[in-house]
Amino acid sequence: MTAEALRETTQEPLDDEERELMDPETWDWDHPIEVRTVGIPGAIVRVRFTREEIVAVDRIARKTGANPVDLIHQILREWIANENKDMPAPGANQPVRAPRAATG
């Protein structure tokens, strides 16, 4: 992706001040301002489970003393940590289903 494409906006500026702030030609590239970020950048991912799947996840989570969301998160973190090792990831030999449109 080009730098120009990264600067493209998804909507028109609301007023002259916003138009100026969005224009890279008005930015002070020679004197950047250092800032401190708060928290760890991340994303929230919404995943749909069938009733049977969520019942199974809930059952496994209860056995381990975790809630279902924490269990799924922990399993994926472990999978990511092992990604570069020779060990296949859980479910690596299972076919991936075609993506479907989100319904809700």
C-alpha positions in Angstrom: 0.0 0.0 0.0 1.4 3.4 -0.9 1.8 6.3 1.6 -0.8 8.2 -0.4 -3.3 5.4 -0.1 -2.7 5.3 3.7 -3.6 9.0 3.9 -6.8 8.7 2.1 -9.9 9.4 4.1 -13.2 7.6 4.3 -15.2 10.8 4.6 -15.0 14.4 3.7 -13.8 16.9 6.3 -16.6 18.6 8.3 -15.1 22.1 8.3 -12.0 24.1 7.4 -10.2 23.2 10.6 -10.6 19.4 10.0 -9.7 19.9 6.4 -6.4 21.5 7.5 -5.7 18.8 10.1 -6.2 16.1 7.4 -4.0 17.7 4.9 -0.4 16.3 5.0 0.9 19.4 3.4 0.2 21.4 6.6 1.9 18.9 8.9 5.2 19.8 10.6 7.2 16.9 9.4 10.5 18.4 10.7 9.4 18.8 14.3 7.5 15.7 15.4 5.8 15.7 18.9 6.6 12.7 21.1 3.7 11.3 23.0 3.1 8.5 25.4 0.5 5.9 24.4 -1.8 4.4 27.0 -2.4 0.7 27.1 -1.5 -2.0 24.6 -2.9 -1.5 21.1 -5.2 -4.4 20.1 -8.4 -5.4 18.5 -11.7 -7.0 19.6 -12.7 -9.9 17.4 -16.2 -11.1 17.2 -16.6 -14.8 16.6 -19.9 -16.7 16.1 -20.1 -20.2 17.7 -22.9 -22.7 17.1 -24.9 -23.6 20.2 -23.1 -27.0 20.4 -19.7 -25.3 20.1 -20.3 -22.8 22.9 -21.7 -25.4 25.2 -18.5 -27.5 24.7 -16.3 -24.4 25.2 -18.2 -23.5 28.4 -17.9 -27.1 29.7 -14.2 -27.2 29.1 -13.8 -23.7 30.6 -15.6 -24.8 33.8 -13.3 -27.8 34.1 -10.2 -25.6 33.9 -11.7 -22.9 36.2 -11.7 -20.2 33.5 -14.4 -18.4 31.7 -15.0 -19.2 28.0 -13.5 -16.0 26.7 -10.3 -16.3 28.8 -10.0 -20.0 27.8 -10.2 -19.2 24.0 -7.7 -16.3 24.4 -5.2 -18.5 26.4 -5.4 -21.3 23.8 -4.8 -18.9 21.0 -1.9 -17.2 22.8 -0.3 -20.6 23.3 -0.9 -21.5 19.6 0.8 -18.2 18.6 3.7 -18.9 20.9 4.2 -22.3 19.4 3.7 -21.1 15.8 7.4 -21.2 14.9 8.1 -24.5 16.5 7.8 -27.9 14.7 4.7 -28.8 16.7 1.5 -28.5 14.6 -1.0 -26.1 15.9 -4.3 -27.5 17.4 -6.6 -28.3 14.5 -3.9 -27.8 11.9 -5.0 -30.9 10.0 -8.7 -29.9 9.9 -10.1 -28.2 6.9 -11.0 -24.6 7.2 -14.6 -23.7 6.3 -15.3 -21.1 3.7 -16.1 -17.7 5.3 -19.7 -16.7 5.6 -21.4 -13.4 5.9 -21.9 -12.2 9.5 -25.6 -12.4 10.5 -25.7 -10.8 13.7 
